[in-house]
Amino acid sequence: MATKILCACANGSGTSLMMQMAVERVAKKLNLKDPKVHHCALAEGTSTAKTYDIVCFPRNFENMFADAKAAGIITVPLKNVMSDKEIEEKFLEAGVDKKFA
């Protein structure tokens, strides 16, 4: 089964697209099963977050994804959304490599 990953930013264009590309590189490195990565604006992200396995976003929006986190979705707040290193560290901390590989 595919691993569904969402990347959300304020407007859903530049930042989330760059985040998506970094997440795709990390997902490949960690051998996640069939990663399906989608990027979008914050409004779509907060309303659809519970339909994903993992949700990535700039950390200043963390409170907006509290419901998804409470529902058991892996939420990944990021300081640098384009940092493969930070994304990989957060994925490993959350056990993504064990749950979705």
DSSP file (Angstrom, degrees, kcal/mol; ACC not computed):
  #  RESIDUE AA STRUCTURE BP1 BP2  ACC     N-H-->O    O-->H-N    N-H-->O    O-->H-N    TCO  KAPPA ALPHA  PHI   PSI    X-CA   Y-CA   Z-CA
    1    1 A M              0   0    0      0, 0.0    32,-0.1     0, 0.0     2,-0.0   0.000 360.0 360.0 360.0 143.2    0.0    0.0    0.0
    2    2 A A        -     0   0    0      1,-0.1     2,-0.7    33,-0.1    32,-0.2  -0.301 360.0-126.0 -68.1 148.3    1.2    3.5   -0.8
    3    3 A T  E     -a   35   0A   0     30,-1.4    33,-3.0    31,-0.8     2,-0.6  -0.882  25.7-147.3 -93.5 115.8    2.6    5.8    1.8
    4    4 A K  E     -a   36   0A   0     -2,-0.7    49,-2.1    31,-0.2    50,-1.9  -0.764  20.0-179.4 -92.9 120.4    0.5    9.1    1.5
    5    5 A I  E     -ab  37  54A   0     31,-2.8    33,-2.5    -2,-0.6     2,-0.4  -0.968  10.5-159.8-124.1 132.8    2.5   12.2    2.4
    6    6 A L  E     -ab  38  55A   0     48,-2.6    50,-3.4    -2,-0.4     2,-0.5  -0.920   3.3-165.8-112.9 136.7    1.2   15.8    2.4
    7    7 A C  E     -ab  39  56A   0     31,-2.8    33,-2.1    -2,-0.4     2,-0.4  -0.981  17.2-177.2-119.6 116.4    3.4   18.9    2.2
    8    8 A A  E     +a   40   0A   0     48,-2.6     2,-0.3    -2,-0.5    33,-0.2  -0.916  10.3 164.6-120.5 141.9    1.6   22.1    3.0
    9    9 A C  E     -a   41   0A   0     31,-1.8    33,-1.4    -2,-0.4    36,-0.2  -0.847  53.1 -83.0-140.0 179.2    2.6   25.7    3.1
   10   10 A A  S    S+     0   0    0     -2,-0.3    32,-0.6    31,-0.2    33,-0.4   0.904 123.3  14.0 -54.1 -51.0    0.8   29.1    3.2
   11   11 A N  S    S-     0   0    0     30,-0.2    30,-0.3    31,-0.1    -1,-0.2   0.602  94.3-127.1-106.7 -13.3    0.0   29.4   -0.5
   12   12 A G  S    S+     0   0    0     28,-0.4    29,-0.2     1,-0.1    27,-0.1   0.711  82.0  83.1  78.4  20.3    0.6   25.9   -1.8
   13   13 A S  S  > S+     0   0    0     27,-0.1     4,-1.2     3,-0.0     5,-0.1   0.622  92.5  10.3-117.5 -84.3    3.0   26.8   -4.6
   14   14 A G  H  > S+     0   0    0      2,-0.2     4,-2.3     1,-0.2     5,-0.2   0.971 127.2  39.4 -69.5 -58.5    6.7   27.5   -4.1
   15   15 A T  H  > S+     0   0    0      1,-0.2     4,-2.5     2,-0.2     5,-0.2   0.913 117.9  47.4 -63.4 -45.1    7.6   26.3   -0.6
   16   16 A S  H  > S+     0   0    0      1,-0.2     4,-2.4     2,-0.2    -1,-0.2   0.850 111.1  52.4 -68.4 -31.8    5.4   23.3   -0.6
   17   17 A L  H  X S+     0   0    0     -4,-1.2     4,-2.0     2,-0.2    -1,-0.2   0.919 111.4  46.0 -67.7 -42.8    6.7   22.2   -4.0
   18   18 A M  H  X S+     0   0    0     -4,-2.3     4,-1.9     2,-0.2    -2,-0.2   0.892 113.2  50.5 -65.1 -38.7   10.3   22.5   -2.8
   19   19 A M  H  X S+     0   0    0     -4,-2.5     4,-2.9    -5,-0.2    -2,-0.2   0.909 107.5  54.1 -63.5 -42.3    9.3   20.6    0.4
   20   20 A Q  H  X S+     0   0    0     -4,-2.4     4,-2.6     1,-0.2    -2,-0.2   0.912 107.3  49.9 -58.0 -44.0    7.7   17.9   -1.8
   21   21 A M  H  X S+     0   0    0     -4,-2.0     4,-1.7     2,-0.2    -1,-0.2   0.904 112.7  46.6 -64.5 -40.2   10.9   17.4   -3.8
   22   22 A A  H  X S+     0   0    0     -4,-1.9     4,-2.2     2,-0.2    -2,-0.2   0.917 112.4  50.2 -66.1 -43.2   13.0   17.1   -0.6
   23   23 A V  H  X S+     0   0    0     -4,-2.9     4,-3.0     1,-0.2    -2,-0.2   0.893 108.3  53.3 -62.8 -40.1   10.5   14.7    1.0
   24   24 A E  H  X S+     0   0    0     -4,-2.6     4,-2.0    -5,-0.2    -1,-0.2   0.899 108.9  49.2 -62.0 -40.5   10.5   12.6   -2.2
   25   25 A R  H  X S+     0   0    0     -4,-1.7     4,-2.3     2,-0.2    -2,-0.2   0.927 114.3  45.0 -63.6 -44.4   14.3   12.3   -2.0
   26   26 A V  H  X S+     0   0    0     -4,-2.2     4,-2.5     2,-0.2    -2,-0.2   0.906 110.8  53.5 -66.9 -42.1   14.2   11.3    1.7
   27   27 A A  H  <>S+     0   0    0     -4,-3.0     5,-2.5     1,-0.2     4,-0.3   0.897 110.9  47.1 -59.6 -40.7   11.4    8.8    1.1
   28   28 A K  H ><5S+     0   0    0     -4,-2.0     3,-1.2    -5,-0.2    -1,-0.2   0.924 111.1  51.0 -66.1 -44.3   13.5    7.2   -1.6
   29   29 A K  H 3<5S+     0   0    0     -4,-2.3    -2,-0.2     1,-0.3    -1,-0.2   0.872 113.0  45.5 -60.6 -38.1   16.5    7.1    0.6
   30   30 A L  T 3<5S-     0   0    0     -4,-2.5    -1,-0.3    -5,-0.1    -2,-0.2   0.399 110.4-124.1 -87.5   3.0   14.5    5.5    3.4
   31   31 A N  T < 5 -     0   0    0     -3,-1.2    -3,-0.2    -4,-0.3    -2,-0.1   0.888  40.1-175.9  56.3  44.3   12.9    3.0    1.0
   32   32 A L      < -     0   0    0     -5,-2.5     2,-0.5    -6,-0.1    69,-0.3  -0.433  35.3 -96.6 -69.3 147.1    9.4    3.9    1.9
   33   33 A K  S    S-     0   0    0     67,-3.5   -30,-1.4     1,-0.2    -1,-0.1  -0.522  84.7 -37.6 -69.9 118.1    6.7    1.9    0.2
   34   34 A D  S    S-     0   0    0     -2,-0.5   -31,-0.8   -32,-0.2    -1,-0.2   0.811  77.4-148.4  37.3  63.2    5.4    3.6   -2.9
   35   35 A P  E     -a    3   0A   0      0, 0.0     2,-0.6     0, 0.0   -31,-0.2  -0.425  12.9-165.4 -67.1 128.3    5.4    7.1   -1.6
   36   36 A K  E     -a    4   0A   0    -33,-3.0   -31,-2.8    -2,-0.2     2,-0.5  -0.950  11.9-169.8-112.6 108.0    2.7    9.4   -3.0
   37   37 A V  E     -a    5   0A   0     -2,-0.6     2,-0.4   -33,-0.2   -31,-0.2  -0.874   6.2-177.4-109.0 128.8    3.6   13.0   -2.1
   38   38 A H  E     -a    6   0A   0    -33,-2.5   -31,-2.8    -2,-0.5     2,-0.4  -0.948   9.8-155.7-122.5 141.4    1.1   15.9   -2.6
   39   39 A H  E     +a    7   0A   0     -2,-0.4     2,-0.3   -33,-0.2   -31,-0.2  -0.924  25.3 147.8-117.9 148.2    1.7   19.6   -2.0
   40   40 A C  E     -a    8   0A   0    -33,-2.1   -31,-1.8    -2,-0.4   -28,-0.4  -0.941  45.2 -73.5-160.6 176.7   -0.9   22.1   -1.3
   41   41 A A  E  >  -a    9   0A   0    -30,-0.3     4,-2.6    -2,-0.3   -31,-0.2  -0.402  49.9-105.1 -78.5 161.5   -2.0   25.3    0.4
   42   42 A L  H  > S+     0   0    0    -33,-1.4     4,-2.9   -32,-0.6     5,-0.3   0.862 117.5  57.5 -56.3 -41.9   -2.5   25.4    4.2
   43   43 A A  H  > S+     0   0    0    -33,-0.4     4,-1.3     1,-0.2    -1,-0.2   0.931 112.8  39.9 -59.4 -47.0   -6.3   25.6    3.8
   44   44 A E  H  > S+     0   0    0     -3,-0.2     4,-1.8     1,-0.2    -1,-0.2   0.906 114.6  55.4 -66.7 -41.0   -6.4   22.3    1.9
   45   45 A G  H  X S+     0   0    0     -4,-2.6     4,-1.3     1,-0.2    -2,-0.2   0.907 108.0  45.7 -60.4 -45.7   -3.8   20.8    4.1
   46   46 A T  H  < S+     0   0    0     -4,-2.9     4,-0.2     1,-0.2    -1,-0.2   0.842 115.3  47.7 -69.2 -31.5   -5.6   21.3    7.3
   47   47 A S  H  < S+     0   0    0     -4,-1.3    -1,-0.2    -5,-0.3    -2,-0.2   0.741 123.2  31.4 -81.9 -21.7   -8.9   20.1    5.9
   48   48 A T  H >< S+     0   0    0     -4,-1.8     3,-2.5    -5,-0.1     4,-0.2   0.431  84.9 105.6-113.2  -0.4   -7.4   16.9    4.3
   49   49 A A  G >< S+     0   0    0     -4,-1.3     3,-1.8     1,-0.3    -1,-0.1   0.811  73.6  62.3 -52.8 -36.3   -4.5   16.1    6.7
   50   50 A K  G 3  S+     0   0    0      1,-0.3    -1,-0.3    -4,-0.2    -2,-0.1   0.571  94.4  63.1 -71.1  -7.2   -6.4   13.2    8.3
   51   51 A T  G <  S+     0   0    0     -3,-2.5    -1,-0.3    22,-0.0     2,-0.3   0.381  96.3  74.7 -94.8   3.4   -6.5   11.3    5.0
   52   52 A Y  S <  S-     0   0    0     -3,-1.8   -47,-0.2    -4,-0.2     3,-0.1  -0.728  71.8-140.8-112.2 162.2   -2.6   11.1    4.9
   53   53 A D  S    S+     0   0    0    -49,-2.1    21,-2.0     1,-0.3     2,-0.4   0.823  92.2  20.4 -83.6 -37.4   -0.1    9.0    6.7
   54   54 A I  E     -bc   5  74A   0    -50,-1.9   -48,-2.6    19,-0.2     2,-0.4  -0.994  65.0-164.3-137.5 137.1    2.4   11.8    7.1
   55   55 A V  E     -bc   6  75A   0     19,-2.8    21,-3.2    -2,-0.4     2,-0.4  -0.988   6.7-168.5-127.1 125.0    2.0   15.6    7.0
   56   56 A C  E     +bc   7  76A   0    -50,-3.4   -48,-2.6    -2,-0.4   -37,-0.0  -0.882  19.6 146.4-112.6 143.2    4.9   18.0    6.6
   57   57 A F  E     - c   0  77A   0     19,-1.8    21,-2.5    -2,-0.4   -48,-0.2  -0.980  55.0 -73.1-165.3 160.7    4.7   21.8    7.1
   58   58 A P  E >   - c   0  78A   0      0, 0.0     3,-2.2     0, 0.0    21,-0.2  -0.424  49.6-121.0 -62.0 140.3    6.6   24.8    8.3
   59   59 A R  G >  S+     0   0    0     19,-2.6     3,-1.7     1,-0.3     4,-0.2   0.709 106.4  71.9 -64.5 -20.7    6.8   24.6   12.1
   60   60 A N  G 3  S+     0   0    0     18,-0.3    -1,-0.3     1,-0.3     3,-0.2   0.631  98.2  51.9 -69.2  -9.4    5.1   28.0   12.6
   61   61 A F  G X  S+     0   0    0     -3,-2.2     3,-1.5     1,-0.1     4,-0.5   0.228  75.1 113.1-103.8  12.1    1.8   26.3   11.4
   62   62 A E  G X  S+     0   0    0     -3,-1.7     3,-1.8     1,-0.3    -1,-0.1   0.867  70.5  57.2 -55.3 -42.5    2.1   23.4   13.9
   63   63 A N  G >  S+     0   0    0      1,-0.3     3,-1.1    -4,-0.2    -1,-0.3   0.770  97.4  63.9 -62.9 -23.7   -0.9   24.3   15.9
   64   64 A M  G <  S+     0   0    0     -3,-1.5    -1,-0.3     1,-0.2     3,-0.2   0.645 103.6  47.7 -74.5 -13.9   -3.1   24.2   12.8
   65   65 A F  G <> S+     0   0    0     -3,-1.8     4,-2.2    -4,-0.5    -1,-0.2   0.144  75.8 109.8-111.5  18.0   -2.4   20.4   12.5
   66   66 A A  H <> S+     0   0    0     -3,-1.1     4,-2.5     1,-0.2     5,-0.2   0.869  77.0  53.8 -61.5 -38.0   -3.1   19.5   16.1
   67   67 A D  H  > S+     0   0    0     -4,-0.2     4,-1.4     2,-0.2    -1,-0.2   0.905 108.8  48.5 -64.0 -41.6   -6.3   17.7   15.2
   68   68 A A  H  4>S+     0   0    0      2,-0.2     5,-2.4     1,-0.2    -2,-0.2   0.919 112.2  49.0 -64.1 -43.4   -4.4   15.5   12.7
   69   69 A K  H ><5S+     0   0    0     -4,-2.2     3,-1.7     1,-0.2    -2,-0.2   0.915 109.5  51.8 -62.2 -43.0   -1.7   14.7   15.3
   70   70 A A  H 3<5S+     0   0    0     -4,-2.5    -1,-0.2     1,-0.3    -2,-0.2   0.781 105.0  57.7 -64.1 -26.4   -4.4   13.9   17.8
   71   71 A A  T 3<5S-     0   0    0     -4,-1.4    -1,-0.3    -3,-0.2    -2,-0.2   0.424 126.6-100.0 -84.5   1.3   -5.9   11.5   15.2
   72   72 A G  T < 5S+     0   0    0     -3,-1.7     2,-0.2     1,-0.3    -3,-0.2   0.510  74.5 143.7  95.6   4.9   -2.7    9.6   15.0
   73   73 A I      < -     0   0    0     -5,-2.4     2,-0.7    -6,-0.2    -1,-0.3  -0.579  57.9-114.4 -75.6 139.7   -1.3   11.2   11.8
   74   74 A I  E     -c   54   0A   0    -21,-2.0   -19,-2.8    -2,-0.2     2,-0.4  -0.666  35.5-163.0 -75.8 115.2    2.5   11.7   11.8
   75   75 A T  E     -c   55   0A   0     -2,-0.7   -19,-0.2   -21,-0.2   -21,-0.0  -0.863   7.3-165.6-104.5 136.5    3.0   15.4   11.8
   76   76 A V  E     -c   56   0A   0    -21,-3.2   -19,-1.8    -2,-0.4     2,-0.3  -0.812   0.9-167.4-126.3  89.5    6.4   16.8   10.8
   77   77 A P  E     -c   57   0A   0      0, 0.0     2,-0.4     0, 0.0   -21,-0.0  -0.621  16.4-157.9 -76.3 133.1    6.9   20.5   11.6
   78   78 A L  E     -c   58   0A   0    -21,-2.5   -19,-2.6    -2,-0.3   -18,-0.3  -0.917  28.9-164.8-121.2 138.0   10.0   21.7    9.9
   79   79 A K  S    S+     0   0    0     -2,-0.4     2,-0.6     1,-0.3    -1,-0.2   0.898  98.8  26.1 -77.1 -46.3   12.4   24.7   10.5
   80   80 A N  S >  S-     0   0    0      3,-0.1     3,-2.0     1,-0.1    -1,-0.3  -0.907  71.7-167.4-121.2 100.6   13.9   24.4    7.1
   81   81 A V  T 3  S+     0   0    0     -2,-0.6   -59,-0.2     1,-0.3   -58,-0.2   0.606  87.0  53.2 -67.3 -11.1   11.4   22.8    4.7
   82   82 A M  T 3  S+     0   0    0    -60,-0.1     2,-0.9   -61,-0.1    -1,-0.3   0.326  81.0 109.6-104.1   7.9   14.1   22.3    2.0
   83   83 A S    <>  -     0   0    0     -3,-2.0     4,-2.5     1,-0.2     5,-0.2  -0.743  46.3-170.2 -91.0 106.7   16.5   20.4    4.3
   84   84 A D  H  > S+     0   0    0     -2,-0.9     4,-2.9     1,-0.2     5,-0.2   0.901  90.2  55.6 -55.9 -40.4   16.8   16.7    3.4
   85   85 A K  H  > S+     0   0    0      1,-0.2     4,-2.5     2,-0.2    -1,-0.2   0.933 109.2  43.9 -61.4 -48.1   18.8   16.3    6.6
   86   86 A E  H  > S+     0   0    0      2,-0.2     4,-2.6     1,-0.2     5,-0.2   0.916 114.5  49.7 -65.1 -42.3   16.1   17.8    8.8
   87   87 A I  H  X S+     0   0    0     -4,-2.5     4,-2.6     2,-0.2    -2,-0.2   0.931 112.0  48.3 -62.1 -45.1   13.3   15.9    7.1
   88   88 A E  H  X S+     0   0    0     -4,-2.9     4,-2.6    -5,-0.2     5,-0.2   0.927 111.5  50.0 -61.3 -44.8   15.2   12.6    7.4
   89   89 A E  H  X S+     0   0    0     -4,-2.5     4,-2.5    -5,-0.2    -2,-0.2   0.924 113.0  46.0 -59.4 -45.2   15.9   13.2   11.1
   90   90 A K  H  X S+     0   0    0     -4,-2.6     4,-1.8     2,-0.2    -1,-0.2   0.885 112.4  50.9 -67.0 -38.8   12.2   14.0   11.8
   91   91 A F  H  <>S+     0   0    0     -4,-2.6     5,-2.6    -5,-0.2     4,-0.4   0.921 112.4  46.6 -63.8 -43.2   11.1   10.9    9.8
   92   92 A L  H ><5S+     0   0    0     -4,-2.6     3,-1.1     1,-0.2    -2,-0.2   0.904 109.8  53.3 -67.0 -40.8   13.5    8.7   11.7
   93   93 A E  H 3<5S+     0   0    0     -4,-2.5    -1,-0.2     1,-0.3    -2,-0.2   0.871 111.0  47.6 -58.9 -36.8   12.4   10.2   15.1
   94   94 A A  T 3<5S-     0   0    0     -4,-1.8    -1,-0.3    -5,-0.2    -2,-0.2   0.488 114.8-118.0 -84.6  -3.4    8.8    9.4   14.1
   95   95 A G  T X>5 +     0   0    0     -3,-1.1     4,-2.3    -4,-0.4     3,-0.9   0.716  65.2 145.2  75.6  20.6    9.6    5.9   13.1
   96   96 A V  H 3>< +     0   0    0     -5,-2.6     4,-2.3     1,-0.3     5,-0.2   0.869  67.5  59.3 -58.7 -37.9    8.5    6.4    9.5
   97   97 A D  H 34 S+     0   0    0     -6,-0.4     4,-0.4     1,-0.2    -1,-0.3   0.794 112.4  39.1 -63.2 -28.0   11.3    4.1    8.3
   98   98 A K  H <4 S+     0   0    0     -3,-0.9    -2,-0.2     2,-0.1    -1,-0.2   0.823 118.3  46.0 -89.7 -35.6    9.9    1.2   10.3
   99   99 A K  H  < S+     0   0    0     -4,-2.3    -2,-0.2     1,-0.2    -3,-0.2   0.818 125.9  25.1 -77.8 -31.3    6.2    1.9    9.7
  100  100 A F     <        0   0    0     -4,-2.3   -67,-3.5    -5,-0.2    -1,-0.2   0.271 360.0 360.0-122.9  11.4    6.2    2.5    6.0
  101  101 A A              0   0    0     -4,-0.4    -1,-0.1   -69,-0.3    -2,-0.1   0.456 360.0 360.0 -91.9 360.0    9.3    0.7    4.6
